[in-house]
């Protein structure tokens, strides 16, 4: 349990007793006391004096046994000693306000806490280490150098010559190229953080739930020979080769004739299909295709998908009767590990993302992408000013705007509304 702020040292004296004094950054064994001076627990106390702490303020930590009673009473003792409950993300927010980390790194803290895969954790650690801000600042330094040169020309026109337009145009193009590379990386960063949505769709009793279980290596979904067993969507995830996380959504079988309850499940299936990046279409390939299977295959042809003709162990009439758009479909039995591996490989190709370089920082949030796109728009206006032969001093406004947009990514002049939005997704403990 952690307390941060000017009163942290005084609070530690009220709730913690030990034989020796608390030495900075050393764990000390002692007693945790309630407001009446009675011992709650024996635990460790640590003190981190400002500015050498996570928040940049005095920080006092108590490490206690994990009993809910002990934790609750320790919290009560801290509150009675003058502390208050932290708001979501307040410790990291204070670290940002005290210059311990930039806003993109603060967002990476939340991403690291929420990471559901090794790749997402690695990507968050790269941003937390300042890699994203360093990449953005490299382009911002170039912008500011141009602005400094323009300032000299505008302030001392008789002494500082106007910079050549061709050189300025080339420098702006180079900066724009660097920012476009970052902007293109947003999709990769977002998918690494959030995962790729894959909806398993198909007629009833095609083997969708069996495929979900096979891909997960676990009996997550109920399997039955009765059509319509799955009445609701089930979401689970696993990692493809290369670390990209897949969010699998097992859906109710789609058919035209269904009772009211099954129809509600089918409606959810339709929404899952619309929102997924890839459709994993499963049909029964052991028997001739019926109208519902044909309609679903036709409907999904215009989108990224993997088509699986399941139940190869029982026959292949449906697979042999497939139409030309399904020539690349897989004939499988989801009971065979080798066939499940083929489906995994096909999914990786359908996702369309190679194993990302997780050491290279990517834009991970819409806020970060908006900052880069705002800078790109300002650079485009500046480039048009040069192309149209307008006075060179007109560049300054757009370049200042581009530099400010990049600075906002790191938190320069961030408004309270922006900070509230960023830190609202944190847990209270960070």
C-alpha positions as CSV (number, residue, x, y, z in Angstrom):
1,X,0.0,0.0,0.0
2,X,1.4,3.3,-1.1
3,X,1.0,6.9,0.1
4,X,2.5,9.8,-1.9
5,X,2.7,13.5,-1.1
6,X,4.2,16.0,1.3
7,X,2.6,14.3,4.3
8,X,3.9,10.8,3.5
9,X,6.7,11.0,6.1
10,X,4.3,12.2,8.8
11,X,1.8,9.4,7.9
12,X,4.6,6.8,8.1
13,X,5.4,7.9,11.7
14,X,1.8,7.4,12.7
15,X,1.1,4.0,11.3
16,X,4.6,2.3,11.4
17,X,6.9,1.4,14.3
18,X,10.2,-0.3,14.0
19,X,13.4,-0.5,16.0
20,X,15.4,1.5,13.5
21,X,14.5,4.5,11.5
22,X,13.3,4.2,7.9
23,X,16.3,4.5,5.6
24,X,15.6,5.7,2.1
25,X,14.9,2.8,-0.3
26,X,15.6,0.2,2.4
27,X,12.9,-2.3,3.5
28,X,12.5,-2.2,7.3
29,X,10.6,-4.7,9.4
30,X,8.1,-3.3,11.8
31,X,4.5,-3.1,13.2
32,X,1.6,-1.6,11.4
33,X,-0.6,0.2,13.9
34,X,-4.2,1.3,13.8
35,X,-5.5,4.7,15.0
36,X,-5.6,3.4,18.6
37,X,-2.0,2.3,18.5
38,X,-2.9,-1.5,18.3
39,X,-0.9,-3.7,16.1
40,X,-2.6,-4.7,12.8
41,X,0.2,-6.7,11.3
42,X,4.0,-7.1,11.1
43,X,5.2,-6.0,7.7
44,X,7.8,-4.0,5.7
45,X,8.0,-0.2,5.5
46,X,9.9,1.6,2.7
47,X,10.4,5.3,2.3
48,X,11.4,7.0,-1.0
49,X,12.2,10.7,-0.5
50,X,11.4,13.2,-3.3
51,X,12.4,13.5,-6.0
52,X,13.8,10.0,-6.2
53,X,10.5,8.1,-6.3
54,X,7.9,7.0,-8.8
55,X,5.8,10.1,-8.4
56,X,8.6,12.5,-7.7
57,X,7.1,13.2,-4.3
58,X,7.8,11.6,-0.9
59,X,6.4,8.1,-1.0
60,X,5.8,5.7,1.8
61,X,5.0,2.0,1.1
62,X,3.7,-0.7,3.4
63,X,4.0,-4.4,2.5
64,X,1.6,-6.4,4.5
65,X,0.1,-9.9,4.5
66,X,-2.6,-10.4,1.9
67,X,-5.5,-11.1,4.2
68,X,-8.5,-8.9,3.2
69,X,-8.9,-8.0,6.9
70,X,-5.3,-6.9,7.3
71,X,-5.4,-4.9,4.1
72,X,-8.7,-3.3,5.0
73,X,-7.5,-2.3,8.5
74,X,-4.2,-1.0,7.1
75,X,-6.1,1.1,4.6
76,X,-8.2,2.5,7.5
77,X,-5.1,3.3,9.5
78,X,-3.6,5.2,6.6
79,X,-6.8,7.2,6.1
80,X,-7.0,7.9,9.8
81,X,-3.4,9.2,9.7
82,X,-4.3,11.8,7.1
83,X,-4.2,10.0,3.7
84,X,-7.0,9.8,1.2
85,X,-7.9,7.3,-1.5
86,X,-6.1,7.9,-4.8
87,X,-8.2,8.5,-7.9
88,X,-7.6,6.2,-10.9
89,X,-4.1,6.6,-12.2
90,X,-3.3,9.4,-9.7
91,X,0.2,8.0,-8.9
92,X,1.2,8.0,-12.5
93,X,-0.5,11.3,-13.1
94,X,1.6,12.8,-10.4
95,X,4.7,11.2,-11.9
96,X,3.8,13.0,-15.2
97,X,3.2,16.3,-13.5
98,X,6.5,16.1,-11.8
99,X,8.4,15.3,-15.0
100,X,9.2,11.7,-14.2
101,X,7.7,10.5,-17.5
102,X,6.0,11.9,-20.5
103,X,2.3,11.4,-21.3
104,X,2.9,8.7,-23.9
105,X,4.9,6.8,-21.4
106,X,2.2,7.3,-18.8
107,X,-0.3,5.7,-21.3
108,X,2.2,2.8,-21.7
109,X,1.9,2.1,-17.9
110,X,-1.8,1.5,-18.4
111,X,-1.1,-0.7,-21.4
112,X,1.5,-2.7,-19.5
113,X,-1.0,-3.3,-16.7
114,X,-3.7,-4.3,-19.2
115,X,-1.5,-6.4,-21.5
116,X,-3.0,-9.8,-22.3
117,X,-0.1,-11.1,-24.3
118,X,3.7,-11.1,-24.2
119,X,3.9,-9.0,-27.4
120,X,1.5,-6.4,-25.9
121,X,3.7,-6.2,-22.8
122,X,6.9,-5.8,-24.8
123,X,5.4,-3.1,-26.9
124,X,4.2,-1.2,-23.8
125,X,7.7,-1.5,-22.2
126,X,9.2,0.0,-25.4
127,X,7.0,3.0,-25.1
128,X,7.4,3.2,-21.3
129,X,11.2,3.4,-21.9
130,X,10.6,6.6,-23.9
131,X,11.1,5.1,-27.4
132,X,8.0,6.7,-28.9
133,X,8.7,10.2,-27.5
134,X,12.3,9.9,-28.8
135,X,11.1,9.1,-32.3
136,X,8.6,12.0,-32.2
137,X,11.1,14.4,-30.8
138,X,13.6,13.5,-33.5
139,X,11.2,15.0,-36.1
140,X,10.2,17.9,-33.8
141,X,13.9,18.9,-33.4
142,X,14.1,19.2,-37.2
143,X,11.0,21.3,-37.3
144,X,12.2,23.6,-34.5
145,X,15.5,24.1,-36.4
146,X,13.6,25.3,-39.4
147,X,11.6,27.6,-37.2
148,X,14.7,29.0,-35.6
149,X,16.2,29.7,-39.1
150,X,13.0,31.4,-40.2
151,X,12.9,33.5,-37.1
152,X,16.4,34.8,-37.8
153,X,15.4,35.7,-41.3
154,X,12.2,37.5,-40.2
155,X,13.9,39.4,-37.3
156,X,17.1,40.3,-39.2
157,X,16.3,40.3,-42.9
158,X,19.4,42.3,-43.8
159,X,21.8,40.0,-41.9
160,X,20.3,36.5,-42.2
161,X,19.5,35.4,-45.8
162,X,16.3,33.7,-46.6
163,X,16.8,29.9,-46.7
164,X,16.6,28.3,-50.1
165,X,13.1,27.1,-50.9
166,X,14.4,23.8,-52.4
167,X,16.2,22.9,-49.3
168,X,13.2,23.8,-47.1
169,X,10.9,21.7,-49.3
170,X,13.3,18.7,-49.0
171,X,13.5,19.0,-45.2
172,X,9.7,19.2,-44.9
173,X,9.3,16.1,-47.1
174,X,11.8,14.2,-44.9
175,X,10.0,15.2,-41.7
176,X,6.7,14.2,-43.3
177,X,8.1,10.9,-44.3
178,X,9.2,10.1,-40.8
179,X,5.8,11.1,-39.3
180,X,4.0,9.0,-42.0
181,X,6.0,6.0,-40.9
182,X,4.8,6.6,-37.3
183,X,1.2,7.0,-38.5
184,X,1.3,3.8,-40.5
185,X,2.5,2.0,-37.4
186,X,-0.7,3.0,-35.5
187,X,-2.6,0.0,-36.9
188,X,0.1,-2.4,-35.8
189,X,0.4,-0.8,-32.3
190,X,-3.4,-0.9,-31.9
191,X,-3.6,-4.5,-32.9
192,X,-0.8,-5.6,-30.7
193,X,-2.4,-3.8,-27.8
194,X,-6.0,-4.8,-28.4
195,X,-5.7,-8.0,-30.5
196,X,-7.3,-8.9,-33.8
197,X,-11.0,-9.7,-33.7
198,X,-11.9,-13.0,-35.5
199,X,-15.5,-14.1,-35.6
200,X,-16.2,-17.8,-36.0
201,X,-19.4,-18.0,-38.1
202,X,-21.3,-20.7,-39.8
203,X,-24.6,-22.6,-39.9
204,X,-25.6,-24.6,-36.8
205,X,-23.8,-27.9,-36.1
206,X,-20.9,-27.1,-38.4
207,X,-18.3,-27.5,-35.6
208,X,-17.6,-23.9,-34.7
209,X,-17.4,-24.5,-30.9
210,X,-15.2,-27.6,-31.5
211,X,-12.9,-25.4,-33.6
212,X,-12.8,-22.8,-30.8
213,X,-11.9,-25.4,-28.3
214,X,-9.2,-26.9,-30.6
215,X,-7.6,-23.5,-31.3
216,X,-7.6,-22.7,-27.5
217,X,-6.5,-26.2,-26.5
218,X,-9.2,-26.2,-23.9
219,X,-12.9,-27.2,-23.6
220,X,-14.1,-23.6,-23.4
221,X,-17.4,-24.0,-25.3
222,X,-20.1,-26.6,-24.9
223,X,-20.2,-29.0,-27.8
224,X,-23.2,-31.1,-28.8
225,X,-24.6,-32.8,-31.9
226,X,-27.8,-30.9,-31.4
227,X,-28.0,-27.9,-33.7
228,X,-28.3,-24.5,-32.0
229,X,-26.4,-25.4,-28.8
230,X,-24.5,-22.1,-28.8
231,X,-27.1,-19.4,-28.1
232,X,-24.7,-16.5,-27.3
233,X,-21.3,-15.2,-28.2
234,X,-18.2,-16.5,-26.4
235,X,-15.0,-14.6,-26.5
236,X,-11.5,-16.0,-25.8
237,X,-8.0,-15.2,-27.1
238,X,-4.8,-16.8,-28.1
239,X,-1.5,-15.8,-29.6
240,X,-0.6,-16.5,-33.2
241,X,3.0,-17.2,-34.2
242,X,4.8,-13.8,-34.0
243,X,2.9,-12.6,-31.0
244,X,-0.2,-11.0,-32.5
245,X,-3.1,-11.7,-30.2
246,X,-6.3,-13.1,-31.7
247,X,-9.7,-12.4,-30.0
248,X,-11.8,-15.4,-31.0
249,X,-15.6,-14.9,-30.9
250,X,-17.6,-18.1,-31.1
251,X,-21.1,-17.2,-32.4
252,X,-24.5,-18.9,-32.6
253,X,-25.2,-20.8,-35.8
254,X,-26.7,-18.5,-38.4
255,X,-29.9,-19.9,-40.0
256,X,-33.1,-18.4,-41.2
257,X,-35.5,-20.5,-39.1
258,X,-35.0,-20.1,-35.3
259,X,-37.0,-19.7,-32.2
260,X,-37.0,-16.4,-30.3
261,X,-34.1,-17.2,-28.0
262,X,-31.9,-18.6,-30.8
263,X,-32.8,-15.6,-33.0
264,X,-31.4,-13.2,-30.3
265,X,-28.1,-15.2,-30.4
266,X,-28.0,-15.0,-34.2
267,X,-28.5,-11.2,-34.0
268,X,-25.4,-11.1,-31.8
269,X,-23.5,-13.3,-34.3
270,X,-24.4,-10.8,-37.0
271,X,-22.9,-7.9,-35.0
272,X,-19.8,-9.9,-34.2
273,X,-19.3,-10.7,-37.8
274,X,-19.6,-7.0,-38.8
275,X,-17.1,-5.9,-36.1
276,X,-14.5,-8.5,-36.7
277,X,-11.4,-8.0,-38.8
278,X,-11.4,-11.5,-40.1
279,X,-14.3,-14.0,-40.5
280,X,-13.5,-17.7,-39.8
281,X,-16.3,-19.3,-41.8
282,X,-17.0,-22.9,-40.8
283,X,-19.4,-25.2,-42.8
284,X,-20.1,-28.9,-42.7
285,X,-18.0,-30.2,-45.6
286,X,-19.1,-33.8,-45.1
287,X,-22.5,-33.3,-46.8
288,X,-23.8,-31.3,-49.8
289,X,-24.0,-27.6,-49.0
290,X,-27.5,-26.3,-48.1
291,X,-28.9,-22.9,-49.0
292,X,-27.9,-21.4,-45.7
293,X,-24.2,-22.4,-46.0
294,X,-24.1,-21.2,-49.6
295,X,-25.6,-17.8,-48.6
296,X,-23.1,-17.3,-45.8
297,X,-20.2,-18.2,-48.1
298,X,-21.4,-15.8,-50.7
299,X,-22.0,-13.1,-48.2
300,X,-18.4,-13.2,-46.8
301,X,-16.5,-13.3,-50.1
302,X,-15.8,-9.5,-50.1
303,X,-14.0,-9.5,-46.7
304,X,-10.9,-11.0,-45.1
305,X,-11.8,-14.6,-44.2
306,X,-10.7,-18.1,-43.8
307,X,-13.1,-20.8,-45.1
308,X,-13.1,-24.1,-43.4
309,X,-15.0,-27.2,-44.6
310,X,-15.1,-29.2,-41.4
311,X,-15.8,-32.9,-40.7
312,X,-13.4,-34.2,-43.4
313,X,-13.3,-37.4,-41.3
314,X,-17.0,-38.0,-42.1
315,X,-16.9,-37.1,-45.8
316,X,-16.1,-34.4,-48.4
317,X,-19.3,-33.9,-50.4
318,X,-19.6,-30.3,-49.5
319,X,-15.9,-29.6,-50.1
320,X,-16.0,-31.2,-53.5
321,X,-19.1,-29.2,-54.4
322,X,-17.6,-25.8,-53.5
323,X,-17.7,-22.9,-55.9
324,X,-14.7,-21.2,-57.5
325,X,-14.5,-18.4,-54.8
326,X,-13.9,-21.1,-52.2
327,X,-11.2,-23.0,-54.2
328,X,-8.6,-22.0,-51.6
329,X,-10.7,-23.2,-48.7
330,X,-9.4,-25.8,-46.2
331,X,-10.9,-29.3,-45.9
332,X,-10.2,-30.3,-42.3
333,X,-11.3,-32.1,-39.2
334,X,-11.0,-30.0,-36.1
335,X,-10.2,-33.2,-34.2
336,X,-6.9,-33.5,-36.0
337,X,-4.0,-31.3,-34.5
338,X,-2.3,-31.0,-38.0
339,X,-5.5,-29.6,-39.4
340,X,-5.8,-27.1,-36.5
341,X,-2.2,-26.0,-37.2
342,X,-3.2,-25.4,-40.9
343,X,-6.1,-23.2,-39.7
344,X,-3.7,-21.2,-37.5
345,X,-1.4,-20.6,-40.4
346,X,-4.3,-19.5,-42.6
347,X,-5.5,-17.1,-39.9
348,X,-2.0,-15.6,-39.7
349,X,-2.1,-14.9,-43.4
350,X,-5.6,-13.5,-43.3
351,X,-4.8,-11.1,-40.4
352,X,-2.2,-9.6,-42.8
353,X,0.3,-8.5,-40.2
354,X,3.8,-9.9,-40.1
355,X,5.5,-10.4,-36.7
356,X,5.9,-6.7,-35.6
357,X,9.2,-5.3,-34.5
358,X,8.2,-4.8,-30.9
359,X,11.4,-3.0,-30.0
360,X,10.4,-0.2,-32.4
361,X,7.8,2.0,-30.7
362,X,4.4,2.2,-32.3
363,X,1.5,4.7,-31.8
364,X,-0.9,2.8,-29.5
365,X,-3.8,5.2,-28.9
366,X,-6.1,7.3,-31.0
367,X,-4.9,10.4,-29.1
368,X,-1.3,9.7,-30.1
369,X,-2.4,9.1,-33.7
370,X,-4.4,12.3,-33.8
371,X,-1.3,14.3,-32.7
372,X,0.8,12.9,-35.5
373,X,-2.0,13.4,-38.1
374,X,-2.5,17.0,-37.0
375,X,1.2,17.6,-37.5
376,X,1.1,16.0,-40.9
377,X,-1.8,18.3,-42.0
378,X,0.1,21.4,-40.9
379,X,3.1,20.2,-42.8
380,X,1.0,19.7,-45.9
381,X,-0.2,23.3,-45.7
382,X,3.4,24.5,-45.3
383,X,4.4,22.5,-48.3
384,X,1.6,24.0,-50.4
385,X,2.8,27.5,-49.3
386,X,6.2,26.7,-50.8
387,X,4.8,25.1,-53.9
388,X,2.6,28.1,-54.6
389,X,5.6,30.5,-54.3
390,X,4.0,32.4,-51.4
391,X,6.2,34.5,-49.0
392,X,8.4,32.2,-47.0
393,X,7.4,33.9,-43.7
394,X,3.9,32.3,-44.1
395,X,5.5,29.0,-43.3
396,X,6.0,29.9,-39.6
397,X,2.4,29.5,-38.5
398,X,1.9,26.0,-39.9
399,X,5.3,24.8,-38.6
400,X,4.5,26.1,-35.1
401,X,1.3,24.2,-35.2
402,X,3.0,21.0,-36.4
403,X,5.6,21.3,-33.6
404,X,2.9,22.0,-31.0
405,X,0.9,18.9,-32.2
406,X,4.0,16.7,-31.7
407,X,4.6,18.3,-28.3
408,X,1.1,17.4,-27.2
409,X,1.9,13.7,-27.8
410,X,4.4,13.9,-25.0
411,X,2.0,16.0,-22.8
412,X,3.2,19.6,-23.5
413,X,0.5,21.9,-22.5
414,X,-1.9,19.0,-22.0
415,X,-5.3,20.2,-20.8
416,X,-7.1,18.8,-17.8
417,X,-9.7,17.2,-20.1
418,X,-6.9,15.3,-21.9
419,X,-5.3,14.2,-18.6
420,X,-8.6,13.1,-17.2
421,X,-9.3,11.0,-20.3
422,X,-5.8,9.4,-20.3
423,X,-5.8,8.5,-16.6
424,X,-9.4,7.5,-16.3
425,X,-8.6,4.0,-17.7
426,X,-6.0,3.3,-14.9
427,X,-6.6,1.2,-11.9
428,X,-6.6,3.1,-8.6
429,X,-3.3,1.3,-7.6
430,X,-1.3,3.1,-10.2
